[in-house]
């Protein structure tokens, strides 16, 4: 039995290596039930609590992504992700933290089955606003933040996998820490990987008025449920 298993592994090795050389396109969508806490500050340094003062409620938002991976080591893989993150509160208060990420990343060559590690850089374009009529605060949140990126995927022979993602930066009173962990299952479908997953995502955002016109200290977190598809070309 041991000899048969060894032969099977050796025979499968060229096939696995060939599969790693494929160009891969990934796309997915998820629903994120997010709750925002923290505060925003107006030009007179008056602070408004998102929950107590503004009555900001939790919202379910959409997250979409597409990624392209290839076998050329020196060139980065590319991932684009769009996160809608819009919250409404009392007295027409609104916090919009929607953003688009452009991530360039490389894989770490590891001789460990079922473990993938990727690292790279993310440029996050915030395209939102902070509107507190009682402040008054009415500022656009349009800023690009470069961040470090780290991803770890751990698979199993049974289709179950775990994933962790981190984007982070801190500078001049501004910062973003964005973490996500998920558990998923790959459906047994030939020629294409269809993954169902559930997880938790958390974002901490701090901005300085001197840099982006509005001072914030906001935490957004909650569970998400998604589906993604991976196709080798």
C-alpha positions as CSV (number, residue, x, y, z in Angstrom):
1,X,0.0,0.0,0.0
2,X,2.8,2.4,0.9
3,X,4.5,1.7,-2.5
4,X,1.3,2.3,-4.4
5,X,0.7,5.6,-2.5
6,X,4.3,6.7,-3.3
7,X,3.8,5.9,-7.0
8,X,0.5,7.8,-7.1
9,X,2.1,10.9,-5.5
10,X,5.1,10.8,-8.0
11,X,2.7,10.3,-10.9
12,X,0.5,13.2,-9.8
13,X,3.4,15.6,-9.3
14,X,3.9,16.6,-13.0
15,X,0.1,17.1,-13.3
16,X,0.1,19.4,-10.2
17,X,3.1,21.3,-11.5
18,X,1.3,21.8,-14.9
19,X,-1.8,23.0,-13.1
20,X,0.3,25.6,-11.3
21,X,1.4,27.0,-14.7
22,X,-2.1,27.8,-15.8
23,X,-3.4,31.3,-16.0
24,X,-6.2,31.7,-13.5
25,X,-9.1,34.1,-13.5
26,X,-11.0,34.5,-10.2
27,X,-14.2,36.4,-9.5
28,X,-16.6,36.6,-6.6
29,X,-19.3,38.5,-4.7
30,X,-20.3,38.6,-1.1
31,X,-22.8,40.3,1.2
32,X,-21.2,42.0,4.2
33,X,-23.5,42.8,7.2
34,X,-21.3,45.6,8.7
35,X,-21.8,47.7,11.8
36,X,-19.9,51.0,12.2
37,X,-18.8,52.4,15.6
38,X,-16.5,55.3,16.5
39,X,-16.6,59.0,16.0
40,X,-16.1,61.9,13.5
41,X,-15.0,65.4,14.4
42,X,-16.0,68.8,12.9
43,X,-13.7,71.9,12.4
44,X,-14.5,73.1,15.9
45,X,-13.2,69.9,17.4
46,X,-16.7,68.8,18.4
47,X,-16.8,65.0,18.3
48,X,-19.9,63.0,17.3
49,X,-20.3,59.4,18.3
50,X,-21.7,57.3,15.4
51,X,-24.0,55.3,17.6
52,X,-25.2,57.7,20.4
53,X,-25.1,61.0,18.5
54,X,-25.8,60.0,14.9
55,X,-27.8,56.8,15.2
56,X,-25.8,55.1,12.5
57,X,-27.4,51.6,11.9
58,X,-25.8,48.5,10.6
59,X,-26.1,47.9,6.9
60,X,-25.7,45.0,4.4
61,X,-23.3,46.0,1.6
62,X,-21.9,44.4,-1.5
63,X,-18.3,43.4,-2.1
64,X,-17.2,42.4,-5.6
65,X,-13.7,41.3,-6.8
66,X,-11.9,39.9,-9.9
67,X,-8.3,38.6,-9.9
68,X,-5.8,37.4,-12.5
69,X,-3.0,35.1,-11.7
70,X,-0.2,33.9,-13.9
71,X,3.0,31.8,-13.7
72,X,5.6,34.6,-14.4
73,X,7.5,35.1,-11.1
74,X,8.7,38.6,-11.6
75,X,5.4,40.1,-12.6
76,X,2.7,40.6,-10.0
77,X,-0.7,39.0,-10.0
78,X,-3.6,41.6,-10.0
79,X,-6.8,41.8,-7.9
80,X,-9.4,44.5,-8.1
81,X,-12.0,44.7,-5.3
82,X,-15.0,47.1,-4.9
83,X,-16.5,47.5,-1.5
84,X,-19.8,49.4,-1.0
85,X,-19.9,50.7,2.6
86,X,-22.7,53.2,3.1
87,X,-24.3,53.9,6.5
88,X,-27.3,56.1,7.3
89,X,-28.4,57.6,10.6
90,X,-30.7,60.1,12.3
91,X,-31.2,63.6,11.0
92,X,-30.0,62.6,7.5
93,X,-26.5,61.7,8.8
94,X,-24.5,59.6,6.4
95,X,-21.1,57.9,6.5
96,X,-19.9,56.5,3.2
97,X,-16.6,54.6,3.3
98,X,-16.9,52.9,-0.1
99,X,-13.6,52.1,-1.7
100,X,-11.9,50.3,-4.6
101,X,-8.7,48.3,-4.1
102,X,-6.0,47.6,-6.7
103,X,-3.7,44.9,-5.3
104,X,-0.5,43.7,-6.9
105,X,0.8,40.6,-5.2
106,X,3.3,37.7,-5.5
107,X,3.1,34.2,-4.2
108,X,5.7,32.7,-1.9
109,X,7.1,29.4,-3.2
110,X,6.5,26.9,-0.4
111,X,7.2,23.1,-0.4
112,X,4.1,22.7,1.8
113,X,1.0,21.1,0.4
114,X,-2.3,23.0,0.7
115,X,-0.6,26.2,2.0
116,X,-0.4,29.4,-0.1
117,X,1.1,32.7,1.0
118,X,0.8,35.9,-1.0
119,X,2.2,39.4,-0.3
120,X,2.1,42.7,-2.1
121,X,0.8,46.2,-2.2
122,X,-2.7,47.6,-2.3
123,X,-3.8,51.1,-3.5
124,X,-7.1,51.9,-1.8
125,X,-9.2,54.6,-3.4
126,X,-11.8,55.9,-1.0
127,X,-14.7,57.5,-2.8
128,X,-17.1,58.4,-0.1
129,X,-18.2,61.2,2.2
130,X,-19.0,62.2,5.8
131,X,-22.2,64.2,6.1
132,X,-23.4,65.3,9.6
133,X,-25.9,68.1,9.1
134,X,-26.1,68.9,12.9
135,X,-22.2,69.3,12.9
136,X,-22.1,70.7,10.4
137,X,-19.8,68.3,8.6
138,X,-20.1,67.9,4.8
139,X,-16.8,66.6,3.5
140,X,-15.8,64.2,0.7
141,X,-13.6,61.4,1.7
142,X,-11.6,61.1,-1.5
143,X,-8.1,59.8,-0.8
144,X,-5.8,57.1,-2.0
145,X,-4.0,55.1,0.7
146,X,-1.2,52.7,-0.2
147,X,-1.2,49.6,2.0
148,X,0.8,46.4,2.6
149,X,-1.0,43.2,1.6
150,X,-0.7,39.7,3.1
151,X,-2.9,36.6,2.3
152,X,-2.7,33.1,3.7
153,X,-4.8,30.2,2.3
154,X,-4.9,26.8,3.9
155,X,-6.6,24.0,2.1
156,X,-7.5,20.4,2.8
157,X,-8.0,17.3,0.6
158,X,-11.7,17.4,1.5
159,X,-12.6,20.8,-0.2
160,X,-12.7,22.7,3.1
161,X,-10.3,25.7,3.3
162,X,-9.4,28.7,5.5
163,X,-8.4,32.1,4.3
164,X,-6.9,35.2,6.0
165,X,-6.3,38.6,4.4
166,X,-4.6,41.7,5.8
167,X,-4.2,45.2,4.4
168,X,-2.6,47.9,6.6
169,X,-0.9,51.2,6.7
170,X,-0.3,54.0,9.3
171,X,1.2,57.5,8.6
172,X,0.7,61.1,9.8
173,X,-2.3,60.4,11.9
174,X,-4.0,58.4,9.1
175,X,-4.3,54.7,9.0
176,X,-6.2,51.7,7.8
177,X,-6.2,48.1,9.2
178,X,-8.4,45.8,7.2
179,X,-8.6,42.1,8.2
180,X,-10.7,39.3,7.0
181,X,-10.9,35.6,8.0
182,X,-13.1,33.0,6.3
183,X,-13.9,29.3,6.1
184,X,-15.1,27.9,2.8
185,X,-16.0,24.8,0.8
186,X,-15.1,24.1,-2.8
187,X,-18.0,22.3,-4.6
188,X,-17.0,19.1,-6.4
189,X,-17.6,20.5,-9.9
190,X,-15.2,19.6,-12.8
191,X,-13.2,22.2,-14.8
192,X,-14.1,25.1,-12.5
193,X,-13.7,25.8,-8.7
194,X,-16.9,27.1,-7.1
195,X,-16.4,28.2,-3.5
196,X,-18.9,29.0,-0.8
197,X,-17.5,30.8,2.2
198,X,-18.4,32.7,5.3
199,X,-16.3,34.9,7.5
200,X,-15.7,38.0,9.4
201,X,-14.2,41.3,8.2
202,X,-13.1,44.3,10.2
203,X,-11.8,47.7,9.2
204,X,-10.3,50.4,11.4
205,X,-10.0,53.8,9.7
206,X,-8.4,56.9,11.2
207,X,-8.0,60.1,9.2
208,X,-6.5,63.5,10.1
209,X,-8.2,66.7,9.2
210,X,-5.0,68.3,7.9
211,X,-4.7,65.5,5.3
212,X,-8.2,64.5,4.2
213,X,-10.3,67.4,5.4
214,X,-12.2,65.4,8.1
215,X,-11.1,63.7,11.3
216,X,-12.4,60.2,11.9
217,X,-11.8,57.2,14.1
218,X,-14.2,54.5,12.8
219,X,-14.4,50.7,13.2
220,X,-16.5,48.7,10.8
221,X,-17.0,45.0,11.4
222,X,-19.4,42.1,10.7
223,X,-20.0,38.8,9.1
224,X,-20.0,38.2,5.4
225,X,-21.2,35.4,3.1
226,X,-20.0,34.9,-0.4
227,X,-19.4,32.9,-3.5
228,X,-16.4,32.9,-5.8
229,X,-15.4,31.1,-9.0
230,X,-11.9,30.2,-10.2
231,X,-11.2,29.2,-13.8
232,X,-7.8,28.0,-15.2
233,X,-7.1,29.1,-18.8
